[in-house]
Amino acid sequence: MIALRRAHLPADHPDLAVSLHSLGRLLVETGRPAEAEPMLREGLAIVRAKLEPNHRTQRRTETWFALCLRAFGRAEEAQELQLIEDRDLTF
């Protein structure tokens, strides 16, 4: 799906970001945060550039990226990137 979106959409299209988020989330949920991190990072960069602040897609991607970093023991990095505010990071 991501390869198809990359082939047919601009590199900064929000639909690509949604696909990256979805796959990244699945990888985090299945214990594969190393594979998820670049996807979530790229998706987050797109949504931050293209969508209004606090858009639900942005907040969801931020949350999953924070969970991904936390899986690596990098919760402080997530806080530095302002991914974690007062959100509950348990699902």
Backbone hydrogen bonds, N-H to C=O, Kabsch-Sander energy under -0.5 kcal/mol:
donor,donor_aa,acceptor,acceptor_aa,energy
5,R,1,M,-2.5
6,R,2,I,-2.9
7,A,3,A,-1.8
8,H,4,L,-1.3
9,L,5,R,-2.1
13,H,10,P,-1.8
16,L,13,H,-0.9
17,A,13,H,-1.6
18,V,14,P,-2.1
19,S,15,D,-1.8
20,L,16,L,-2.6
21,H,17,A,-2.7
22,S,18,V,-2.6
23,L,19,S,-2.4
24,G,20,L,-2.6
25,R,21,H,-3.0
26,L,22,S,-2.1
27,L,23,L,-2.4
28,V,24,G,-2.4
29,E,25,R,-2.8
30,T,26,L,-1.5
31,G,28,V,-1.8
32,R,27,L,-3.4
35,E,32,R,-0.8
36,A,32,R,-1.4
37,E,33,P,-2.4
39,M,35,E,-0.6
40,L,36,A,-2.8
41,R,37,E,-2.7
42,E,38,P,-2.2
43,G,39,M,-2.7
44,L,40,L,-2.5
45,A,41,R,-2.0
46,I,42,E,-2.0
47,V,43,G,-2.5
48,R,44,L,-2.5
49,A,45,A,-1.4
50,K,46,I,-2.5
51,L,47,V,-2.4
55,H,52,E,-1.6
59,R,55,H,-2.5
60,R,56,R,-2.4
61,T,57,T,-2.3
62,E,58,Q,-2.7
63,T,59,R,-2.2
64,W,60,R,-2.5
65,F,61,T,-2.5
66,A,62,E,-2.5
67,L,63,T,-2.4
68,C,64,W,-2.2
69,L,65,F,-2.6
70,R,66,A,-2.6
71,A,67,L,-1.8
72,F,68,C,-0.8
72,F,69,L,-0.9
73,G,70,R,-2.0
74,R,69,L,-2.7
78,A,74,R,-1.7
79,Q,75,A,-2.1
80,E,76,E,-2.5
81,L,77,E,-2.1
82,Q,79,Q,-1.6
83,L,78,A,-2.7
84,I,78,A,-0.7
85,E,83,L,-0.6
89,L,87,R,-0.6
